[in-house]
Amino acid sequence: MSAAPILAAFRQALSEAWAGGAGALLPLGFLGGACVLVPLGIGTEGETLRAVGPGILWVALALSSLVTLERIFQADTEDGTLDLWLQSDAPVAAIAAAKTLAHWLAAGLPLALASPVIALMFQAEAGPALLVNLGLYALGSLAFFFWGGVGAALSATVRRGGLLIALIALPLFVPTAIFGALAMTGGPGSEGAPMLLAASSLFACAVAPYAMAAALRLAAD
């Protein structure tokens, strides 16, 4: 097995993630806009914002991760790159994982880094807990991107497939969003929520690449 196609796919995906000048700016703008609008609808009382903040932030994080997923595999099916992958001696699952990881580094990691700052808008206490939450956001966003990659692979041959990606990926986001929000609420069952969130992300990283590979093979037929 040669690692050259995997590295080439990774570099290509990094450049694609910034194509058109968007990069991380569009998902960050979506995340910030969604979270800024919430206090306008529910009020600015500190207790209310602290209660709903974790859930709102995780939902906004999940939706923001969908913004750039349409670009992961669509161009490769159009210009013949996908056929070259299938003919190479590198596993298609590894190539798909590399491209998804590159998009996460370009867009998902900035979302995770911005999330603690936005949490302060919901009256979260400034302190070491924000750094812990940053790690949880990074884990969750990784799962969101890998499950979203499955939707992107299934809709790779569909023009304007953003809606289809959302319909496929959003049900897969539910466990990660639940465990992530529960880990930050401090309510009943929150003690084991970080481990469940980590398990959910590891499961996504282990299973999603093979699902993406199967979908891409169908797209090439």
N, CA, C and O of each residue as an XYZ file, in Angstrom:
884
protein
N       0.832     -1.195      0.000
C       0.000      0.000      0.000
C       0.870      1.249      0.000
O       1.810      1.356      0.788
N       0.561      2.188     -0.877
C       1.302      3.436     -0.947
C       0.540      4.538     -0.217
O      -0.679      4.661     -0.337
N       1.294      5.336      0.543
C       0.671      6.449      1.272
C       0.564      7.711      0.426
O      -0.057      8.688      0.844
N       1.166      7.696     -0.767
C       1.164      8.906     -1.605
C      -0.243      9.376     -1.966
O      -0.513     10.572     -1.853
N      -1.168      8.487     -2.399
C      -2.522      8.981     -2.713
C      -3.240      9.567     -1.497
O      -4.026     10.506     -1.625
N      -2.967      9.007     -0.318
C      -3.615      9.512      0.893
C      -3.115     10.913      1.217
O      -3.905     11.804      1.529
N      -1.805     11.105      1.142
C      -1.239     12.432      1.403
C      -1.670     13.441      0.348
O      -1.941     14.600      0.663
N      -1.731     12.999     -0.903
C      -2.173     13.895     -1.973
C      -3.628     14.313     -1.756
O      -3.980     15.474     -1.961
N      -4.472     13.361     -1.340
C      -5.878     13.692     -1.076
C      -5.995     14.658      0.093
O      -6.839     15.555      0.080
N      -5.151     14.477      1.100
C      -5.160     15.374      2.263
C      -4.791     16.797      1.856
O      -5.468     17.753      2.235
N      -3.714     16.931      1.083
C      -3.294     18.274      0.640
C      -4.335     18.908     -0.271
O      -4.603     20.106     -0.184
N      -4.920     18.095     -1.146
C      -5.936     18.613     -2.052
C      -7.148     19.117     -1.276
O      -7.711     20.165     -1.591
N      -7.545     18.345     -0.244
C      -8.719     18.741      0.533
C      -8.467     20.016      1.324
O      -9.377     20.827      1.500
N      -7.236     20.200      1.804
C      -6.927     21.443      2.517
C      -7.082     22.651      1.610
O      -7.618     23.680      2.023
N      -6.613     22.528      0.370
C      -6.760     23.642     -0.564
C      -8.217     23.834     -0.969
O      -8.675     24.965     -1.133
N      -8.946     22.728     -1.131
C     -10.363     22.829     -1.484
C     -11.172     23.492     -0.375
O     -12.129     24.218     -0.641
N     -10.777     23.235      0.872
C     -11.521     23.791      1.994
C     -11.504     25.314      1.994
O     -12.422     25.950      2.512
N     -10.451     25.901      1.406
C     -10.356     27.358      1.336
C     -10.716     27.889     -0.045
O     -10.523     29.072     -0.322
N     -11.235     27.031     -0.909
C     -11.600     27.472     -2.260
C     -12.708     28.514     -2.175
O     -13.635     28.400     -1.374
N     -12.588     29.513     -3.008
C     -13.607     30.558     -3.024
C     -13.451     31.571     -1.919
O     -14.284     32.466     -1.780
N     -12.379     31.449     -1.113
C     -12.141     32.430     -0.060
C     -12.961     32.216      1.180
O     -12.972     33.089      2.048
N     -13.656     31.092      1.315
C     -14.531     30.888      2.470
C     -13.761     30.256      3.617
O     -13.589     30.875      4.667
N     -13.298     29.027      3.425
C     -12.571     28.354      4.476
C     -13.394     28.229      5.733
O     -14.546     27.794      5.700
N     -12.790     28.617      6.851
C     -13.472     28.535      8.139
C     -14.388     29.725      8.386
O     -15.167     29.707      9.339
N     -14.318     30.754      7.556
C     -15.075     31.971      7.841
C     -16.578     31.755      7.745
O     -17.336     32.283      8.560
N     -17.014     30.981      6.756
C     -18.450     30.768      6.593
C     -19.040     29.963      7.746
O     -20.057     30.382      8.298
N     -18.453     28.818      8.145
C     -18.985     28.111      9.315
C     -18.923     28.935     10.592
O     -19.849     28.894     11.402
N     -17.829     29.690     10.781
C     -17.732     30.529     11.970
C     -18.806     31.608     11.980
O     -19.389     31.908     13.021
N     -19.061     32.189     10.809
C     -20.125     33.188     10.723
C     -21.484     32.596     11.027
O     -22.310     33.227     11.687
N     -21.721     31.379     10.543
C     -22.994     30.716     10.821
C     -23.132     30.430     12.314
O     -24.186     30.675     12.901
N     -22.061     29.907     12.932
C     -22.093     29.601     14.364
C     -22.343     30.853     15.187
O     -23.197     30.866     16.073
N     -21.587     31.912     14.886
C     -21.761     33.146     15.638
C     -23.133     33.759     15.444
O     -23.749     34.218     16.406
N     -23.628     33.774     14.192
C     -24.932     34.351     13.931
C     -26.049     33.602     14.615
O     -26.958     34.214     15.176
N     -25.991     32.256     14.576
C     -27.037     31.458     15.215
C     -27.060     31.686     16.717
O     -28.132     31.797     17.312
N     -25.886     31.755     17.335
C     -25.835     31.920     18.784
C     -26.173     33.345     19.223
O     -26.715     33.543     20.310
N     -25.862     34.325     18.399
C     -26.206     35.700     18.744
C     -27.712     35.916     18.687
O     -28.247     36.703     19.468
N     -28.403     35.237     17.781
C     -29.840     35.422     17.640
C     -30.635     34.813     18.788
O     -31.746     35.259     19.073
N     -30.079     33.800     19.452
C     -30.835     33.117     20.508
C     -31.227     34.053     21.652
O     -32.396     34.063     22.037
N     -30.287     34.854     22.222
C     -30.709     35.754     23.305
C     -31.783     36.749     22.890
O     -32.560     37.210     23.727
N     -31.833     37.081     21.608
C     -32.872     38.002     21.157
C     -34.253     37.361     21.248
O     -35.260     38.055     21.386
N     -34.292     36.025     21.170
C     -35.570     35.336     21.212
C     -35.998     34.884     22.592
O     -37.192     34.837     22.884
N     -35.029     34.547     23.457
C     -35.398     33.999     24.769
C     -35.121     34.957     25.915
O     -35.475     34.667     27.058
N     -34.497     36.088     25.633
C     -34.193     37.036     26.686
C     -32.736     36.965     27.093
O     -31.989     36.100     26.634
N     -32.344     37.879     27.956
C     -30.935     37.988     28.342
C     -30.708     37.676     29.811
O     -29.660     38.033     30.349
N     -31.645     37.027     30.478
C     -31.446     36.666     31.879
C     -30.346     35.609     31.996
O     -30.325     34.633     31.245
N     -29.442     35.817     32.942
C     -28.288     34.948     33.075
C     -28.647     33.501     33.336
O     -28.057     32.605     32.731
N     -29.596     33.247     34.218
C     -29.962     31.868     34.541
C     -30.528     31.143     33.329
O     -30.219     29.977     33.086
N     -31.359     31.851     32.574
C     -31.939     31.237     31.376
C     -30.873     30.902     30.351
O     -30.875     29.819     29.767
N     -29.963     31.840     30.137
C     -28.895     31.609     29.155
C     -27.980     30.472     29.588
O     -27.548     29.679     28.751
N     -27.677     30.378     30.884
C     -26.829     29.288     31.358
C     -27.519     27.936     31.188
O     -26.869     26.923     30.929
N     -28.849     27.933     31.338
C     -29.578     26.668     31.239
C     -29.651     26.159     29.803
O     -29.491     24.965     29.553
N     -29.892     27.069     28.861
C     -30.089     26.631     27.474
C     -28.808     26.716     26.655
O     -28.744     26.165     25.556
N     -27.787     27.395     27.171
C     -26.576     27.633     26.401
C     -25.907     26.391     25.850
O     -25.639     26.342     24.650
N     -25.615     25.362     26.680
C     -24.933     24.174     26.145
C     -25.688     23.499     25.014
O     -25.092     23.132     24.001
N     -27.004     23.332     25.176
C     -27.789     22.692     24.121
C     -27.805     23.511     22.846
O     -27.634     22.965     21.755
N     -28.009     24.812     22.970
C     -28.037     25.684     21.795
C     -26.688     25.669     21.084
O     -26.625     25.622     19.856
N     -25.619     25.708     21.858
C     -24.282     25.752     21.253
C     -23.970     24.459     20.512
O     -23.364     24.495     19.441
N     -24.372     23.318     21.063
C     -24.107     22.052     20.375
C     -24.941     21.913     19.114
O     -24.463     21.382     18.111
N     -26.179     22.382     19.152
C     -27.000     22.352     17.935
C     -26.401     23.266     16.870
O     -26.327     22.895     15.698
N     -25.975     24.460     17.278
C     -25.352     25.391     16.324
C     -24.052     24.823     15.773
O     -23.740     25.013     14.597
N     -23.287     24.121     16.622
C     -22.039     23.508     16.164
C     -22.322     22.426     15.130
O     -21.612     22.315     14.131
N     -23.357     21.630     15.370
C     -23.716     20.573     14.416
C     -24.139     21.167     13.076
O     -23.707     20.700     12.023
N     -24.974     22.184     13.115
C     -25.450     22.795     11.871
C     -24.313     23.511     11.136
O     -24.255     23.479      9.907
N     -23.420     24.148     11.873
C     -22.307     24.857     11.237
C     -21.369     23.901     10.518
O     -20.761     24.262      9.510
N     -21.250     22.680     11.033
C     -20.348     21.719     10.394
C     -20.854     21.268      9.032
O     -20.085     20.724      8.239
N     -22.130     21.484      8.748
C     -22.696     21.071      7.461
C     -22.383     22.054      6.335
O     -22.545     21.729      5.159
N     -21.935     23.252      6.697
C     -21.846     24.330      5.717
C     -20.888     24.008      4.577
O     -21.187     24.297      3.419
N     -19.733     23.410      4.894
C     -18.705     23.188      3.869
C     -18.628     21.744      3.392
O     -17.798     21.426      2.540
N     -19.470     20.865      3.917
C     -19.326     19.441      3.595
C     -19.637     19.122      2.137
O     -19.156     18.117      1.615
N     -20.417     19.943      1.482
C     -20.785     19.672      0.094
C     -19.571     19.609     -0.818
O     -19.620     18.969     -1.868
N     -18.476     20.269     -0.428
C     -17.305     20.360     -1.297
C     -16.337     19.195     -1.134
O     -15.363     19.117     -1.883
N     -16.562     18.288     -0.186
C     -15.540     17.283      0.105
C     -15.291     16.363     -1.087
O     -14.142     16.175     -1.488
N     -16.347     15.789     -1.658
C     -16.179     14.768     -2.696
C     -16.777     15.147     -4.053
O     -16.536     14.457     -5.043
N     -17.537     16.213     -4.111
C     -18.272     16.509     -5.344
C     -17.337     16.773     -6.523
O     -17.548     16.239     -7.612
N     -16.312     17.586     -6.315
C     -15.395     17.910     -7.416
C     -14.641     16.668     -7.888
O     -14.318     16.554     -9.070
N     -14.361     15.745     -6.982
C     -13.607     14.541     -7.348
C     -14.413     13.624     -8.259
O     -13.841     12.935     -9.104
N     -15.719     13.606     -8.098
C     -16.553     12.791     -8.984
C     -16.709     13.444    -10.348
O     -16.957     12.757    -11.339
N     -16.568     14.759    -10.409
C     -16.771     15.475    -11.665
C     -15.524     15.483    -12.545
O     -15.628     15.416    -13.769
N     -14.339     15.564    -11.922
C     -13.114     15.684    -12.729
C     -12.364     14.356    -12.904
O     -11.277     14.332    -13.480
N     -12.939     13.261    -12.414
C     -12.313     11.958    -12.610
C     -11.329     11.540    -11.545
O     -10.742     10.462    -11.636
N     -11.130     12.384    -10.519
C     -10.194     12.029     -9.449
C     -10.657     10.790     -8.698
O      -9.840      9.978     -8.263
N     -11.956     10.650     -8.548
C     -12.492      9.491     -7.839
C     -12.108      8.188     -8.534
O     -11.784      7.203     -7.870
N     -12.143      8.175     -9.857
C     -11.757      6.968    -10.596
C     -10.289      6.631    -10.366
O      -9.927      5.456    -10.290
N      -9.444      7.647    -10.253
C      -8.026      7.399     -9.987
C      -7.823      6.810     -8.596
O      -6.971      5.943     -8.400
N      -8.609      7.282     -7.631
C      -8.527      6.714     -6.291
C      -8.843      5.221     -6.305
O      -8.141      4.404     -5.709
N      -9.926      4.899     -7.007
C     -10.363      3.507     -7.023
C      -9.345      2.603     -7.707
O      -9.293      1.407     -7.423
N      -8.534      3.162     -8.609
C      -7.522      2.371     -9.294
C      -6.187      2.323     -8.553
O      -5.315      1.525     -8.897
N      -6.024      3.171     -7.539
C      -4.769      3.187     -6.790
C      -4.745      2.029     -5.798
O      -5.762      1.379     -5.555
N      -3.557      1.781     -5.225
C      -3.425      0.691     -4.263
C      -3.671      1.144     -2.831
O      -3.466      0.371     -1.896
N      -4.106      2.383     -2.648
C      -4.438      2.887     -1.312
C      -5.906      2.624     -1.018
O      -6.734      2.748     -1.920
N      -6.260      2.263      0.214
C      -7.675      2.041      0.551
C      -8.500      3.311      0.361
O      -8.094      4.397      0.774
N      -9.648      3.161     -0.263
C     -10.516      4.323     -0.474
C     -10.982      4.887      0.861
O     -11.167      6.096      0.998
N     -11.170      4.011      1.846
C     -11.591      4.478      3.165
C     -10.545      5.403      3.782
O     -10.893      6.397      4.420
N      -9.255      5.077      3.593
C      -8.188      5.926      4.127
C      -8.145      7.269      3.408
O      -7.918      8.301      4.039
N      -8.361      7.264      2.101
C      -8.384      8.515      1.341
C      -9.557      9.381      1.779
O      -9.409     10.588      1.973
N     -10.722      8.760      1.934
C     -11.910      9.510      2.377
C     -11.698     10.079      3.774
O     -12.081     11.216      4.047
N     -11.089      9.294      4.657
C     -10.816      9.781      6.009
C      -9.838     10.950      5.984
O      -9.998     11.909      6.738
N      -8.824     10.876      5.120
C      -7.839     11.956      5.023
C      -8.495     13.251      4.541
O      -8.212     14.328      5.067
N      -9.369     13.145      3.543
C     -10.043     14.344      3.042
C     -10.965     14.933      4.110
O     -11.030     16.152      4.271
N     -11.676     14.074      4.835
C     -12.576     14.556      5.877
C     -11.791     15.207      7.013
O     -12.199     16.240      7.544
N     -10.664     14.599      7.383
C      -9.832     15.172      8.434
C      -9.287     16.536      8.019
O      -9.199     17.445      8.844
N      -8.924     16.681      6.754
C      -8.431     17.971      6.268
C      -9.514     19.035      6.375
O      -9.241     20.164      6.782
N     -10.742     18.679      6.011
C     -11.840     19.651      6.128
C     -12.123     19.979      7.586
O     -12.485     21.109      7.914
N     -11.955     18.986      8.469
C     -12.144     19.273      9.893
C     -11.078     20.240     10.402
O     -11.382     21.148     11.176
N      -9.827     20.049      9.970
C      -8.764     20.957     10.385
C      -9.011     22.374      9.887
O      -8.704     23.345     10.579
N      -9.573     22.491      8.676
C      -9.794     23.807      8.088
C     -11.025     24.503      8.642
O     -11.034     25.727      8.770
N     -12.062     23.748      8.975
C     -13.318     24.360      9.395
C     -13.784     23.876     10.760
O     -14.260     24.685     11.557
N     -13.663     22.581     11.059
C     -14.164     22.053     12.315
C     -13.364     22.488     13.523
O     -13.945     22.853     14.545
N     -12.022     22.459     13.430
C     -11.192     22.881     14.551
C     -11.386     24.359     14.891
O     -11.475     24.690     16.074
N     -11.455     25.273     13.899
C     -11.778     26.658     14.242
C     -13.128     26.813     14.933
O     -13.278     27.668     15.806
N     -14.113     25.999     14.556
C     -15.401     26.033     15.244
C     -15.240     25.655     16.713
O     -15.804     26.295     17.600
N     -14.456     24.599     16.951
C     -14.233     24.169     18.332
C     -13.492     25.242     19.127
O     -13.810     25.478     20.292
N     -12.509     25.894     18.508
C     -11.750     26.933     19.203
C     -12.612     28.150     19.524
O     -12.391     28.828     20.527
N     -13.600     28.425     18.664
C     -14.464     29.575     18.891
C     -15.575     29.276     19.890
O     -16.151     30.202     20.461
N     -15.884     28.012     20.111
C     -17.030     27.653     20.947
C     -16.911     28.143     22.395
O     -17.906     28.638     22.925
N     -15.743     28.035     23.075
C     -15.675     28.573     24.438
C     -15.938     30.074     24.516
O     -16.525     30.559     25.483
N     -15.499     30.803     23.491
C     -15.757     32.249     23.481
C     -17.255     32.508     23.385
O     -17.790     33.382     24.068
N     -17.926     31.739     22.532
C     -19.368     31.912     22.396
C     -20.085     31.445     23.657
O     -21.134     31.984     24.009
N     -19.522     30.437     24.348
C     -20.126     29.979     25.601
C     -20.168     31.093     26.632
O     -21.081     31.142     27.456
N     -19.185     31.993     26.595
C     -19.200     33.131     27.519
C     -20.394     34.036     27.265
O     -20.875     34.701     28.183
N     -20.879     34.068     26.020
C     -22.078     34.850     25.716
C     -23.297     34.288     26.435
O     -24.248     35.013     26.729
N     -23.257     32.984     26.716
C     -24.359     32.345     27.434
C     -24.076     32.272     28.931
O     -24.579     31.391     29.628
N     -23.270     33.202     29.409
C     -22.992     33.361     30.834
C     -22.253     32.172     31.432
O     -22.394     31.906     32.626
N     -21.468     31.450     30.637
C     -20.627     30.394     31.190
C     -19.524     31.022     32.036
O     -19.046     32.116     31.735
N     -19.130     30.330     33.084
C     -18.101     30.850     33.973
C     -16.732     30.735     33.317
O     -16.361     29.683     32.796
N     -15.989     31.837     33.354
C     -14.629     31.821     32.813
C     -13.720     31.084     33.783
O     -13.695     31.378     34.978
N     -12.968     30.114     33.249
C     -12.089     29.337     34.107
C     -11.558     28.115     33.388
O     -11.734     27.980     32.177
N     -10.907     27.219     34.126
C     -10.347     26.004     33.505
C     -11.402     25.131     32.842
O     -11.089     24.383     31.916
N     -12.641     25.214     33.299
C     -13.696     24.388     32.707
C     -13.877     24.694     31.226
O     -14.279     23.818     30.461
N     -13.584     25.928     30.810
C     -13.711     26.275     29.396
C     -12.706     25.506     28.542
O     -12.999     25.162     27.397
N     -11.515     25.234     29.097
C     -10.531     24.448     28.353
C     -10.981     23.003     28.221
O     -10.763     22.373     27.186
N     -11.612     22.472     29.276
C     -12.170     21.125     29.202
C     -13.265     21.075     28.142
O     -13.342     20.139     27.346
N     -14.107     22.101     28.153
C     -15.180     22.160     27.162
C     -14.627     22.271     25.743
O     -15.215     21.741     24.801
N     -13.499     22.958     25.594
C     -12.870     23.061     24.281
C     -12.518     21.677     23.742
O     -12.736     21.394     22.564
N     -11.976     20.816     24.601
C     -11.683     19.452     24.183
C     -12.936     18.686     23.796
O     -12.925     17.909     22.841
N     -14.027     18.908     24.545
C     -15.285     18.242     24.219
C     -15.838     18.741     22.887
O     -16.351     17.959     22.087
N     -15.731     20.042     22.656
C     -16.187     20.594     21.373
C     -15.379     20.016     20.222
O     -15.936     19.699     19.171
N     -14.068     19.876     20.409
C     -13.229     19.322     19.351
C     -13.615     17.874     19.056
O     -13.700     17.480     17.893
N     -13.851     17.074     20.111
C     -14.282     15.691     19.910
C     -15.607     15.628     19.171
O     -15.774     14.856     18.228
N     -16.544     16.453     19.615
C     -17.861     16.436     18.987
C     -17.837     16.888     17.542
O     -18.502     16.299     16.689
N     -17.072     17.935     17.264
C     -17.016     18.421     15.885
C     -16.362     17.398     14.972
O     -16.710     17.309     13.795
N     -15.416     16.622     15.500
C     -14.799     15.562     14.701
C     -15.841     14.522     14.297
O     -15.869     14.080     13.148
N     -16.694     14.135     15.238
C     -17.767     13.191     14.914
C     -18.733     13.798     13.907
O     -19.180     13.113     12.987
N     -19.062     15.087     14.073
C     -19.978     15.741     13.130
C     -19.414     15.707     11.711
O     -20.145     15.431     10.760
N     -18.134     15.983     11.563
C     -17.548     16.030     10.222
C     -17.463     14.644      9.601
O     -17.683     14.490      8.400
N     -17.145     13.633     10.405
C     -17.043     12.293      9.823
C     -18.418     11.749      9.447
O     -18.567     11.144      8.385
N     -19.430     11.951     10.299
C     -20.777     11.536      9.886
C     -21.269     12.378      8.723
O     -21.936     11.863      7.826
N     -20.951     13.660      8.725
C     -21.321     14.492      7.588
C     -20.641     14.064      6.316
O     -21.195     14.217      5.227
N     -19.415     13.516      6.445
C     -18.721     13.002      5.273
C     -19.459     11.848      4.622
O     -19.392     11.673      3.405
N     -20.167     11.052      5.429
C     -20.982      9.974      4.861
C     -22.086     10.561      3.986
O     -22.334     10.082      2.879
N     -22.742     11.594      4.487
C     -23.763     12.257      3.674
C     -23.178     12.887      2.430
O     -23.796     12.859      1.365
N     -21.971     13.466      2.558
C     -21.320     14.077      1.395
C     -20.967     13.036      0.352
O     -21.081     13.295     -0.846
N     -20.536     11.848      0.796
C     -20.194     10.786     -0.156
C     -21.441     10.258     -0.856
O     -21.409      9.980     -2.054
N     -22.537     10.118     -0.116
C     -23.775      9.614     -0.709
C     -24.383     10.605     -1.698
O     -25.098     10.209     -2.619
N     -24.101     11.881     -1.509
C     -24.657     12.903     -2.397
C     -23.597     13.486     -3.329
O     -23.775     14.580     -3.864
N     -22.490     12.758     -3.525
C     -21.376     13.296     -4.312
C     -21.760     13.578     -5.754
O     -21.190     14.471     -6.380
N     -22.715     12.833     -6.290
C     -23.111     13.025     -7.686
C     -24.340     13.912     -7.826
O     -24.878     14.066     -8.923
N     -24.782     14.490     -6.726
C     -25.994     15.319     -6.735
C     -25.594     16.780     -6.728
O     -24.848     17.227     -5.857
N     -26.094     17.521     -7.702
C     -25.852     18.960     -7.738
C     -26.613     19.644     -6.608
O     -27.773     19.320     -6.351
N     -25.965     20.583     -5.937
C     -26.577     21.294     -4.817
C     -27.096     20.292     -3.792
O     -28.268     20.318     -3.416
N     -26.207     19.411     -3.349
C     -26.616     18.335     -2.454
C     -26.588     18.689     -0.985
O     -26.628     17.794     -0.141
N     -26.520     19.960     -0.654
C     -26.445     20.358      0.750
C     -27.625     19.895      1.569
O     -27.455     19.439      2.700
N     -28.833     20.004      1.012
C     -30.025     19.571      1.739
C     -30.016     18.066      1.963
O     -30.391     17.593      3.036
N     -29.587     17.312      0.951
C     -29.520     15.862      1.091
C     -28.497     15.464      2.154
O     -28.731     14.538      2.932
N     -27.364     16.167      2.182
C     -26.363     15.890      3.215
C     -26.953     16.113      4.604
O     -26.736     15.314      5.516
N     -27.699     17.205      4.757
C     -28.310     17.490      6.055
C     -29.308     16.409      6.450
O     -29.337     15.983      7.605
N     -30.121     15.964      5.506
C     -31.118     14.931      5.808
C     -30.454     13.621      6.221
O     -30.976     12.906      7.076
N     -29.313     13.301      5.622
C     -28.608     12.061      5.956
C     -27.845     12.198      7.265
O     -27.863     11.290      8.096
N     -27.179     13.324      7.448
C     -26.239     13.458      8.566
C     -26.899     13.842      9.879
O     -26.456     13.392     10.935
N     -27.939     14.656      9.847
C     -28.506     15.162     11.103
C     -28.955     14.061     12.055
O     -28.696     14.172     13.253
N     -29.628     12.982     11.576
C     -29.955     11.910     12.536
C     -28.724     11.268     13.163
O     -28.780     10.818     14.308
N     -27.611     11.219     12.428
C     -26.384     10.643     12.963
C     -25.711     11.564     13.969
O     -24.901     11.116     14.781
N     -26.046     12.850     13.917
C     -25.478     13.826     14.853
C     -26.104     13.732     16.243
O     -25.509     14.193     17.217
N     -27.285     13.148     16.346
C     -28.072     13.236     17.581
C     -27.323     12.708     18.806
O     -27.259     13.421     19.807
N     -26.745     11.484     18.783
C     -26.053     11.024     19.997
C     -24.921     11.941     20.437
O     -24.770     12.218     21.627
N     -24.128     12.412     19.485
C     -23.017     13.292     19.832
C     -23.507     14.588     20.458
O     -22.944     15.052     21.449
N     -24.553     15.177     19.884
C     -25.089     16.427     20.430
C     -25.659     16.216     21.832
O     -25.491     17.067     22.706
N     -26.331     15.086     22.049
C     -26.915     14.806     23.364
C     -25.821     14.626     24.407
O     -25.877     15.229     25.478
N     -24.830     13.800     24.098
C     -23.754     13.549     25.066
C     -22.948     14.816     25.324
O     -22.548     15.076     26.459
N     -22.705     15.614     24.268
C     -21.942     16.833     24.452
C     -22.655     17.843     25.335
O     -22.046     18.430     26.229
N     -23.945     18.049     25.087
C     -24.704     18.988     25.909
C     -24.834     18.476     27.332
O     -24.745     19.256     28.280
N     -25.046     17.159     27.497
C     -25.192     16.585     28.833
C     -23.912     16.723     29.632
O     -23.959     16.932     30.845
N     -22.762     16.607     28.970
C     -21.486     16.718     29.670
C     -21.258     18.101     30.261
O     -20.436     18.256     31.164
N     -21.972     19.113     29.766
C     -21.750     20.487     30.207
C     -22.852     21.031     31.096
O     -22.740     22.143     31.613
N     -23.919     20.259     31.279
C     -25.023     20.760     32.091
C     -24.831     20.511     33.572
O     -25.359     21.257     34.397
N     -24.076     19.465     33.929
C     -23.909     19.130     35.331
C     -25.119     18.461     35.948
O     -25.203     18.343     37.170
N     -26.061     18.018     35.120
C     -27.262     17.379     35.617
C     -27.070     15.894     35.834
O     -25.949     15.392     35.754
N     -28.166     15.181     36.111
C     -28.081     13.728     36.313
C     -27.533     13.022     35.070
O     -27.969     13.285     33.949
N     -26.576     12.127     35.289
C     -25.980     11.397     34.178
C     -24.843     12.106     33.488
O     -24.261     11.568     32.547
N     -24.510     13.313     33.938
C     -23.472     14.085     33.251
C     -22.064     13.564     33.548
O     -21.124     13.887     32.821
N     -21.902     12.746     34.626
C     -20.568     12.268     34.986
C     -19.969     11.387     33.886
O     -18.786     11.505     33.568
N     -20.782     10.514     33.315
C     -20.277      9.629     32.278
C     -20.426     10.152     30.872
O     -20.010      9.495     29.918
N     -21.017     11.332     30.724
C     -21.263     11.883     29.388
C     -19.987     12.146     28.594
O     -19.976     11.876     27.393
N     -18.898     12.663     29.201
C     -17.681     12.862     28.403
C     -17.138     11.566     27.812
O     -16.667     11.560     26.674
N     -17.196     10.467     28.566
C     -16.731      9.192     28.031
C     -17.627      8.716     26.894
O     -17.149      8.160     25.905
N     -18.934      8.938     27.045
C     -19.851      8.566     25.967
C     -19.620      9.415     24.728
O     -19.725      8.928     23.602
N     -19.306     10.690     24.942
C     -18.999     11.569     23.810
C     -17.730     11.099     23.097
O     -17.680     11.067     21.867
N     -16.705     10.736     23.874
C     -15.468     10.231     23.276
C     -15.720      8.937     22.521
O     -15.181      8.736     21.433
N     -16.542      8.052     23.097
C     -16.857      6.795     22.421
C     -17.626      7.048     21.133
O     -17.404      6.372     20.128
N     -18.538      8.031     21.164
C     -19.294      8.370     19.961
C     -18.380      8.888     18.856
O     -18.560      8.545     17.687
N     -17.407      9.707     19.220
C     -16.482     10.252     18.225
C     -15.561      9.170     17.677
O     -15.301      9.129     16.474
N     -15.068      8.297     18.545
C     -14.213      7.201     18.092
C     -14.974      6.254     17.165
O     -14.431      5.768     16.173
N     -16.229      6.001     17.502
C     -17.054      5.146     16.654
C     -17.231      5.775     15.275
O     -17.156      5.088     14.257
N     -17.468      7.090     15.249
C     -17.618      7.785     13.967
C     -16.344      7.705     13.143
O     -16.397      7.452     11.939
N     -15.190      7.923     13.789
C     -13.915      7.882     13.063
C     -13.592      6.479     12.559
O     -12.897      6.326     11.555
N     -14.098      5.444     13.256
C     -13.808      4.068     12.859
C     -14.745      3.560     11.773
O     -14.326      2.812     10.890
N     -16.004      3.959     11.831
C     -17.023      3.398     10.937
C     -17.260      4.266      9.701
O     -17.416      3.750      8.594
N     -17.287      5.587      9.896
C     -17.660      6.483      8.798
C     -16.765      6.349      7.567
O     -17.299      6.378      6.458
N     -15.422      6.202      7.684
C     -14.613      6.074      6.462
C     -15.020      4.902      5.579
O     -14.985      5.018      4.354
N     -15.403      3.782      6.173
C     -15.821      2.631      5.369
C     -17.180      2.880      4.712
O     -17.421      2.438      3.588
N     -18.059      3.586      5.413
C     -19.327      3.970      4.806
C     -19.106      4.946      3.655
O     -19.767      4.855      2.621
N     -18.174      5.880      3.839
C     -17.846      6.817      2.760
C     -17.271      6.080      1.554
O     -17.614      6.379      0.410
N     -16.389      5.109      1.824
C     -15.781      4.345      0.722
C     -16.831      3.586     -0.069
O     -16.794      3.570     -1.299
N     -17.771      2.955      0.632
C     -18.836      2.218     -0.063
C     -19.702      3.161     -0.896
O     -20.083      2.830     -2.019
N     -20.015      4.346     -0.342
C     -20.829      5.310     -1.094
C     -20.090      5.835     -2.313
O     -20.700      6.035     -3.363
N     -18.775      6.065     -2.193
C     -18.008      6.563     -3.318
C     -17.880      5.514     -4.425
O     -17.876      5.858     -5.607
N     -17.776      4.250     -4.052
C     -17.749      3.197     -5.069
C     -19.071      3.156     -5.835
O     -19.088      2.952     -7.049
N     -20.175      3.353     -5.116
C     -21.473      3.402     -5.801
C     -21.546      4.621     -6.727
O     -22.100      4.543     -7.823
N     -20.979      5.754     -6.273
C     -21.002      6.963     -7.101
C     -20.193      6.781     -8.383
O     -20.518      7.374     -9.412
N     -19.138      5.963     -8.325
C     -18.284      5.770     -9.497
C     -18.887      4.794    -10.510
O     -18.466      4.769    -11.666
N     -19.860      3.997    -10.091
C     -20.475      3.016    -10.999
C     -21.406      3.693    -12.014
O     -22.004      3.016    -12.851
